[in-house]
């Protein structure tokens, strides 16, 4: 039996839940509470705002929306590659 339950997690006891608006509560995924794609800067694919050198992700729902696990995992090799550049 193949399951994909590992792709979704909710923490309704979190004092910030839900931390972003625009996603139905039953679909809100807390698995990537801190987005692992942040370090990709302009190439993350999310809906961020640039304020000078600061990347503001407070309006981005990409890591919390349906399908977020598959999208993030498709870009994780780039995250690992860039992490080794530091």
C-alpha positions as CSV (number, residue, x, y, z in Angstrom):
1,X,0.0,0.0,0.0
2,X,1.4,3.4,-1.0
3,X,0.5,6.5,0.9
4,X,1.4,10.1,0.6
5,X,0.4,11.3,4.1
6,X,4.0,12.5,4.7
7,X,3.4,15.3,2.3
8,X,0.9,17.1,4.5
9,X,0.9,18.2,8.2
10,X,-1.2,20.7,10.1
11,X,-0.6,22.3,13.5
12,X,-3.9,23.9,14.4
13,X,-2.5,24.5,17.9
14,X,0.1,26.9,16.5
15,X,-0.6,30.5,17.7
16,X,-0.1,31.7,14.1
17,X,-2.3,29.1,12.4
18,X,-3.1,29.9,9.7
19,X,-0.2,32.2,9.1
20,X,-1.2,33.1,5.5
21,X,-4.7,34.0,4.1
22,X,-6.1,32.6,0.9
23,X,-5.9,28.9,1.5
24,X,-8.9,26.9,2.8
25,X,-8.2,25.7,6.3
26,X,-8.6,22.0,5.4
27,X,-5.9,22.4,2.7
28,X,-3.4,24.5,4.7
29,X,-0.1,22.6,4.9
30,X,2.2,23.5,7.8
31,X,4.9,21.0,6.7
32,X,7.2,23.8,5.3
33,X,6.6,26.3,8.1
34,X,9.8,28.0,7.0
35,X,10.1,27.8,3.2
36,X,13.3,25.9,2.2
37,X,13.2,27.8,-1.1
38,X,13.9,31.2,0.5
39,X,17.6,31.0,-0.3
40,X,16.8,30.7,-4.0
41,X,16.0,34.4,-3.9
42,X,14.2,35.5,-7.2
43,X,14.1,31.9,-8.5
44,X,11.9,30.3,-5.8
45,X,8.7,30.6,-7.8
46,X,6.8,32.2,-4.9
47,X,4.8,35.4,-4.6
48,X,7.3,37.5,-2.7
49,X,7.9,41.3,-2.6
50,X,11.4,42.9,-2.8
51,X,12.0,45.8,-0.4
52,X,15.5,46.8,-1.4
53,X,17.7,43.8,-0.4
54,X,14.9,42.2,1.8
55,X,12.8,39.4,0.4
56,X,9.3,39.7,2.0
57,X,7.4,36.4,1.8
58,X,4.6,37.3,4.1
59,X,2.0,37.2,1.2
60,X,3.3,34.0,-0.3
61,X,1.3,30.9,0.0
62,X,3.4,28.6,-2.1
63,X,4.8,26.4,0.8
64,X,1.4,26.0,2.4
65,X,-0.8,25.3,-0.7
66,X,-2.0,22.1,-2.1
67,X,0.9,20.5,-4.2
68,X,3.5,22.4,-2.2
69,X,5.5,19.2,-1.3
70,X,6.0,18.1,-4.9
71,X,6.9,21.6,-6.1
72,X,9.4,22.2,-3.3
73,X,11.0,18.8,-3.7
74,X,11.4,19.5,-7.5
75,X,13.6,22.4,-6.5
76,X,15.4,21.0,-3.5
77,X,18.5,20.0,-5.6
78,X,19.1,23.6,-6.4
79,X,18.8,24.5,-2.7
80,X,21.4,21.9,-1.8
81,X,23.7,23.1,-4.5
82,X,23.5,26.7,-3.4
83,X,23.9,25.7,0.2
84,X,27.3,24.1,-0.6
85,X,28.4,27.4,-2.2
86,X,28.4,29.1,1.3
